Amino acid sequence: SKSSRSFEGSANKSVLSGPNSVRNLLVSINVAAFIYQIATVVKYLPGFNRVLAMGVAGDAVSAAALDGVPQWTATEAVLRALGFVGAGTGIVIKSGVPVQLGGAVGRHALGMSGPIAAHSMGPFFLDFAHQPFPFSYFQKHRFLTGGFLHGSLLHLIMNLRALLSLPPWLENGIGKGVYYAAYLVAVVTGNIAQTLSTLGDGRAASALCVGASGGICGLYGLMFASLLKMGNSSAAIIVFKQMLWLIAFGYMVPNVSNAGHVGGFVGGWLIGMLFGPGYGRSYSLSKGGTDRADTEFRRMMGTGIYPSADKAIFPLKYLWMGVGALLLSKPELILIPSAIVKGIVEPGSLSGVRLLLT
């Protein structure tokens, strides 16, 4: 009974928590990034028009591809960036030739190749979008930051709807630290999987890949792992079936990265299995003590069961220690924080388009 009391105390102190503050923070970051993305479209529109004019000058085919509009107004640029014009497509200008790109829903893979002079989604977008080659090969921050960008307002709304639909207990019951770690790790593993899926395919490797769905699939992976550790196999199977439906959806809709979704799910599952809490019977609950778990979380765990961070395979701090050691061991990784700050303060500086736009 002594170990049971310790289990209950540890669970109450370090796992169960209040409102979904981490989820709300992630929503806020995604929304703020999209707003800033649109703001840079407007701010650097004169430079984009200048590059656009040079690209279509004397090129009837390129001008026709742009509906004969070699100069955009702020309204036209914003409507296209929001996805209201062009069916969620963007324009990338490479080597003097504009190319129309695609993507409507899901995890966008906005196809392009070659040197980039400008992008209609703005320089902020171009600095942080994931591109297996060449951008992300040389700038590793993109494996993370691409998960906070979106190709249209519809893309953003769909992903935030999926994030907000996840059960509150996934953060408040499993633990905010594990929830946050699963999301971030899943964004990275999703983009790694996307990169691996493009090996040997130059066109696919040059695609810009953005969207929070890798991180969201990671939270599904966390939920799947947690339910398995609780012993609730029936609920775990339902979560797994939802992932299978998402993969099937990815095959039916163009420009959706199934590799990114699967990679994100696996990343979140690993975090849940290795760093998520363990579960056991609570001594105080069996004696009529107060149950701090919400109704849905209690239904998932079963009667008298409580989570404990002390029963995780590894403490979560080991993950962050490993990440820190990895950053310090590689010069290109230790520069990630400063690169992110630079891209926010000076949009276009990381992708090399700033001088052309200013």
N, C-alpha and C positions, 0 to 999 in steps of 0.2 A: 504494500500500500504506500510505502514511502516513495518508491519510484513513480507510482501513479500520481501522487500529489505533486511531485517535481515536474512531471510531464504536463499536468494541467497548468501549473504556474508558468512554465516556459511558454506554453501555447498562448495564454492570455497576454503575456508581456510582449512577445516578439513576433507574433504572426497576425492575429486578428486585429483589424483596424477599422477606422471610420470611413467617411465618404471617399469616392473614387478620385482622389486628387491626382494620381499619376496619369490615369486615363484622361482626365480633364486637361492636364498639362500637355499631353501628346496631341490632343485635339487642338489646343491653342497654338502649339508650334506649327502644326500642319496648316492651320488657317492663316497664321501670321506669315508663313513662308509663301503661301499662294498670293496673299495681298501684296507682299513685297515684290514678288515675281511680276505681278501686273503693274506695280508702280514703276519698276525698272523698264518695262516695255514702253511706258509713256515717256519717261525721262529721257531715254536714249533713242526715241523715235526719229529725231532729226538725223542722227548718225546712221540709223538703220535705213532710212530713206536715201541717204547719200550713197551708201553701199549698194542698195537696191537699184538705184538709178544707174550706177556704173555697171551692174550686172546685166540689166536688161537693155542697155543702150545698143541699138543696132541688132538686137536678137529678137526677131518676131516670135519665135517659138516660146521663149521664156516669157515675153510680154503676154502672150496668149494664155500661158499657164497661170498667170497672175490676173486673169480677167481683164487685161489691158490697163491695169492700174499700177503704174510704176512708182507712185507716191501714195503713201497711206496717211489718212487722217488719224488723230488720236482715237476717235470712235471706232474706226475700222480695225485698228490694231488691238484695242481692248476687246472688242467683240470676238475677234479671232482667237485671242489668248484665252478668253472665257469658254471658247468652244461653240459660240452661238453662230459663227460664220465659218464655213469650210468644213462642217461636219466633224469638228474636233481635230482638224489638221493644222499643222504649222508650216512655216516656210523657212528653210535653211538655205543660205547663200554660200555656195562653195565654189571656189575657183572661177568666180564671175558668172556662175550659172545657178539660178534658183531651182530648187527641187522641192516638190510638194510631198509632205510626209503624212503618215496615217496613224490612227489610233483613236478609239472611241471610248472603250470601257476597260475595266480591269487594270492589270499591271501593264502600262503602255510601253511598247517598244517602237519608238518613233524612228523609222528607218532612214539612214543617211550614210554617206561615206565621203571621204576626201577632206581636205582642209576647209575649215569653216570660217567665213568672213563675218557672218551675222546670223541671228536666229530670231524669228518673229516672237518667240516666247521670252525674249529678253536676255541680257547678259548674265543676270543672276541665275536663271535657269541653266544656261550653258556652262556656268562655273561649277555647278553642283550635280548635274545629271550624271547618272552612271552610264559609261560607254566602255564595254570590255576592251576595245582597242581603237584609238590610242590613248584616250583621255585617262581612263581608270588604271591603265597599265603604268602610267607615270605619276598619277595623282590619286593616291589610295583613299583620300577622304571621300571620294565619290561612292565607294562601296557602302558608306553610311548615309551620306547626305542625299543620295538619290531617292531614299525612302521617305523623304519629307517634301518632295516635289510632286506636282500633279500636272497632267497635260490639258486639263479643262476643268471647268466648274463641276460638270457632271461626274468626272473622275474623282474629284475631291469629295463630293457629296456621297457617292456610292461607298467610298472607303470609310468615311467618317460614320456613315450609317452602320456599316459592318462592325466598326470598332465599338460604337455605342450600344450595339445590340448584344454584345458579350455579357454574360452574367456578372453582376457586381462582385460575387464571391471570388471571382478569379483574381481580383486585386486585393479585396478586403479580407479574404479568407486565406489565400495562399501566401500573401505577403507582398507589400509594395515593391520591395527591392527585387524580388524574384520576377514579378510582373514586368518591371522596367527593364531588367536584364534580358528577359526573354524577348521583348520587343526589339531592343537594339541589336542583340545577337542575331535575331532572325532576319532583320533588314540586311545585315552583312552576309549571312550565310545564303540568303536568297539571291543576292547579287553575285556571290561566288558561284552558285549553281547556274545562274544565268550566263555567267562568263564561260564556265566549263561547257555549257550546251552549245556555245558558238565556236568551239575549237574547230578549225578547218573550214570555217564558213566566214569569209572576209566581210560579206555584206551584213550578216547577222552580228558579227563582232563590232561593226561600226554603228550599230543602232543605239540610240539613246533610250535608256530604260529608267522609268520613274514610277513612283507610286508607293503608298504605304501598305499595299496588300501583302508584301513579304513579311512585314512586322506583324500584321494582323493574323496571317497564317501561323506565325510563330506563337501567338497567343492561343490559337486553336491547338497547336502542338503542346503548349504548356497545360492546357485544359485536359487534353488526352492523357498526358503523363500523370497528372494529378489524380484523375479518376481511376487510372490503373493502380496507383499507389494506395488509393482509398479502398480498392477492391470492388469498385462499382464498374464492372466490365460491360454491363448493358448500356450505361450512359456513355462509356468510352467508345463503344461500337457506333453509337449515333454520331458522335463527333467525327469519327473516322469516315463514316458514310458522307457526312457533309463535305469533307475534303475531297472525296472521290467525285461528288457532284460538281465541286468547283473546278476540278481538273477536267471533267467532261465539258463544262462550260467553256474552258479555255481552248479546247479543240474546236468548238463550234464558232467562237468569236475571234476575228483576226486581231493581231497585235496584242495578245495576252500571253504573258510568259508563264507557262506551266512550270518551267524549271525554277523560276523565282518563287513560285508558290510552294512547291515541294521543298525547296531548300530552306525556305522560311519555316515551314512546318517542322522539319527535322531539327533545325536550330532551336526552336522553342521547346520541342520534346526533350532534347538533350538537357537544356537548362532545368526543366521540370524534374527529370529523372535524377540529375546529379546534385542540384542545389535546392530543389523544392523540399518542403517540409515532409516529415514522416507522419504517420497516423497511428494512434493507439487509443485504448479505452481510458476515459477520464474517471478518476476515483471520485471527485467531488460531484460530478453529474450523476453518478450512480447513487449518491447519497442525497440527491435532491438539490444540488447546487445550481446557481444561475447559469443558464446557457447563453453565451454571448454570440453564438453563430446565428445568422439570419435563417429564415425558414428554408430557403432554397439550398443554402449550403448544408444545413442539417439533413435535408432530404438526400443530397448527394453523398454525404459521409455515412449516414446511418445513425442509429441511436447510440448515444454515449461515446462517440468517436470524436477526437480532437486532433488538430494538426500541431506539430511541434518542430520548430526550426532546428532544435537540438538533435532531431532524428534524421536530418538531411544527410545524404551520403558525404557531401562536402559543405562546409560553411560557405556562404555566398562571398565572403571577403576573399576567399581563395581565387574566385573568378576575376575579381578586380585586381588582385595582386598579379595574376597571370597576364591580364591585359596591360597593366602598367609595365611589367617586365618586357613584354613584347614590344611596346612602344619605345622603350629605352634601348632595346637591342638593335633596332633598325632605324637608320637616319631618316629614311623616307616616311616612316610611321610617326616619328617623334615630331615631325613638322605638321601633322594633321591639324592640331588645334589652331596654330597660327594661320594655316591655309584657310580654314573655315572663317576666321575673323577677317582675313584679307578679302575673301570673296564677298562677304557681307558689306564691308566698308567700301570696297572698290570693285563693284560688279564688272565682270569681263576681264579682270586682271589675270585670272587663273586659266582661262581658255584662250587668251591672247587676242581677244577682239576689242578690248577697251580702247586701244589707240585708234582703231578704225572708227569707233563710234563717238569719240570725243573730239 
